[in-house]
Amino acid sequence: MMEENFFERVYFIVRQIPYGRVTSYGAIAKALGTARSARMVGWAMNASHNLEDVPAHRVVNRNGMLSGKHHFQGTNLMQQLLESEGVDVVDNQIVDFEKFFWMPDVMK
């Protein structure tokens, strides 16, 4: 199924996000050569809950907001995981891209 292959490619990139850094759904989509598929990246992240080796908490929206936080158990688990890695999360659950953004390499 095409979707499974796409999801695996997303997880391959997410596994590369360095400790203490974040990236966005759109940056992952762009790295996959499918710049307009940020929403599908979100679906892949939503489906990754049972994959302990996929650090889904390091993927935020294009504004740095913890938009996937409601998919984590506990009220602030996503924020707590990021903060435990040294990532500052401010007021409205936003990460400072200037400081913490990681741009994945384009896959060939």
Secondary structure, DSSP 8 states (H G I E B T S, - for coil): -HHHHHHHHHHHHHTTS-TT-BEEHHHHHHHTT-TT-HHHHHHHHHTTTT-TTS-GGGEE-TTSB-TTGGGSSSTTHHHHHHHHTT--EETTTEE-HHHHB-------
